[in-house]
Every structure is written in structure tokens, then in C-alpha cells.
């Protein structure tokens, strides 16, 4: 007769033979004792480590992005648009074909003016209206992009 001794069907408790003990003492790495006669400035300079500068997280302001301030929304998604020029920003495309990628924003040439509510729908922070499909949203974005780029071209702001 054979017994089923699979590793899954183990029973019993684990026993520890002897307590864990450190074989070598821990090293002191965080603080160095000051040398005899060392001044306070010298000790402080030894303890301070040079830090890397922080990474800039703000998007750089371009002429096209600055031009969006105070403009009318060109996306104008019916039932969504708040028509408030104070909330208008430059809405960039979310398509890979337009240059969008992980950690990359599409260029300003693939963008339109949009109010905060339309921008939220375009970026997926708000759901699409029930009557609108994703294809209709993309067609609306393409129309708005053509209008925006024409306005920027007439003003001499090339995106």
C-alpha cells in the first residue's frame, strides 16, 4: 500500500532547530563620527550627499497652448459642452497614429480647442453620451482639429 505524499497535502507544523543568530555584526553606515578638531561646517559637508535635481513634471507651454486661453470650444459635443471660454484648453489626440504613446503627448498639430467638459469626454474621464459612438467622437475631434488648425494658421501660430 502506498501513501500519497504530495507536497500540497503536507500536514504538521514546521519546527525550528535553533534560533536565528547573526554571524557578523551589522555595519554602521549612516553616520560617521567627526574627526577630532573638525569644525561644524566640515562635518555638515561630509554628511550631506549631493542630490539629483527633481524632474520637471509640468508640460511646457507652447504658443498653441497659450492661444487656447479664452477661446470658444471647437469640439462642442452636444449635451456635454459647457461653452465657457475660461475653461478652454488645447485637447491633444489620443491616437497612436497621431504620435500619442506611453508617456508621450501628440504634437500640437493634432489638437483642438476644447472646454473642460468636452476634454474630459475626449480623454475618457467622463463617459460618452448615450447616443454617441466612439467613431462619432473621433469624427467630431477631426472636424474640431481642422477648425482649430485653420484658426492658428490665420493668426500665424503654427503648431
VOGU-3710 file (C-alpha; in Angstrom, 3 decimals, decimal comma):
1> xxxxxxxxxx> 0,000/0,000/0,000  1,386/3,413/-0,994  0,698/6,687/0,720  0,030/9,886/-1,176  2,864/12,190/-0,127  2,383/15,156/-2,470  3,871/18,485/-1,346  0,391/20,017/-1,364  -1,060/17,559/1,140  1,501/18,136/3,922
11> xxxxxxxxxx> 0,328/18,121/7,470  2,084/19,096/10,665  3,973/22,155/11,805  7,404/23,403/10,928  9,985/23,078/13,656  12,960/25,316/14,053  16,100/23,610/15,196  17,848/26,544/16,861  17,171/30,293/16,954  18,470/32,500/14,159
21> xxxxxxxxxx> 21,636/34,352/15,063  23,728/36,889/13,204  27,197/35,643/12,399  28,713/39,045/11,660  27,918/42,346/13,372  25,906/44,969/11,491  27,909/47,740/9,874  27,346/51,315/10,805  26,781/53,182/7,539  24,563/56,183/8,248
31> xxxxxxxxxx> 26,780/58,296/10,483  30,495/58,908/10,527  31,997/60,263/13,698  33,679/63,626/13,137  37,426/63,717/13,258  38,990/65,360/16,282  39,200/69,107/15,770  36,854/69,130/12,790  34,669/72,214/12,508  30,874/72,045/12,248
41> xxxxxxxxxx> 30,874/73,151/8,609  33,243/70,393/7,679  31,112/67,753/9,447  27,939/69,026/7,757  29,599/68,894/4,337  30,624/65,265/4,904  27,110/64,226/5,961  25,263/65,929/3,082  25,047/63,955/-0,111  24,610/65,579/-3,478
51> xxxxxxxxxx> 21,049/65,053/-4,719  19,878/64,861/-8,276  17,656/67,738/-9,363  13,938/66,947/-9,423  12,391/66,010/-12,730  10,129/68,666/-14,235  6,584/67,361/-14,334  4,825/70,342/-15,915  4,116/70,334/-19,612  5,898/73,098/-21,437
61> xxxxxxxxxx> 3,716/75,948/-22,598  3,706/76,366/-26,370  2,201/79,212/-28,425  -0,696/76,970/-29,478  -1,447/76,016/-25,864  -1,314/79,654/-24,779  -3,607/80,614/-27,676  -6,335/78,316/-26,325  -6,957/80,521/-23,294  -10,231/82,409/-23,559
71> xxxxxxxxxx> -11,239/80,760/-26,857  -14,544/79,127/-27,746  -14,691/75,341/-27,694  -14,393/73,852/-31,176  -15,287/70,307/-30,062  -18,793/71,352/-28,924  -20,121/67,879/-28,089  -23,906/68,356/-27,820  -25,197/67,789/-24,307  -21,691/67,921/-22,849
81> xxxxxxxxxx> -20,104/71,268/-23,792  -20,241/73,942/-21,083  -19,433/76,737/-23,608  -17,236/78,512/-21,042  -14,168/80,137/-22,682  -12,461/80,346/-19,275  -12,083/76,540/-19,231  -10,813/76,103/-22,806  -7,546/74,208/-23,283  -5,736/72,583/-26,193
91> xxxxxxxxxx> -7,006/68,966/-26,389  -4,475/66,580/-27,935  -5,278/63,454/-29,907  -5,231/60,069/-28,174  -4,428/58,075/-31,321  -1,171/56,212/-31,792  -1,164/57,263/-35,452  -1,034/60,914/-34,369  2,048/60,377/-32,208  0,483/59,570/-28,836
101> xxxxxxxxxx> 2,279/56,925/-26,820  3,140/55,817/-23,314  4,435/58,968/-21,660  4,180/60,902/-24,933  1,687/63,563/-25,912  0,610/64,001/-29,523  2,028/67,130/-31,193  0,091/70,393/-31,174  -0,717/69,877/-34,855  -3,047/67,037/-33,763
111> xxxxxxxxxx> -5,055/69,073/-31,260  -8,150/71,242/-31,000  -9,642/73,801/-28,621  -11,992/72,200/-26,106  -13,757/73,195/-22,904  -13,058/71,209/-19,735  -16,183/69,030/-20,094  -15,529/68,111/-23,757  -11,865/67,452/-22,886  -12,929/65,058/-20,114
121> xxxxxxxxxx> -15,103/63,077/-22,562  -12,323/63,023/-25,166  -9,742/61,716/-22,658  -12,140/59,190/-21,108  -12,509/60,812/-17,687  -16,253/61,125/-18,363  -18,419/58,632/-20,256  -19,585/59,272/-23,797  -23,166/60,486/-24,112  -25,504/57,526/-24,649
131> xxxxxxxxxx> -26,346/58,491/-28,217  -22,709/58,937/-29,344  -20,328/56,240/-30,564  -16,532/56,321/-30,354  -16,380/56,771/-34,146  -18,662/59,813/-33,955  -16,411/61,276/-31,255  -13,359/60,779/-33,478  -15,158/62,421/-36,414  -16,105/65,363/-34,162
141> xxxxxxxxxx> -12,482/65,622/-32,994  -11,215/65,604/-36,613  -13,647/68,404/-37,548  -12,623/70,435/-34,490  -8,927/69,873/-35,225  -9,343/71,190/-38,780  -11,136/74,331/-37,490  -8,541/74,913/-34,741  -5,534/74,436/-37,016  -7,044/76,843/-39,555
151> xxxxxxxxx> -7,544/79,477/-36,825  -3,953/79,025/-35,621  -2,643/79,264/-39,194  -4,537/82,524/-39,801  -3,022/84,003/-36,637  0,488/82,958/-37,613  0,789/80,373/-34,840  1,992/77,189/-36,455  1,513/74,085/-34,410
//
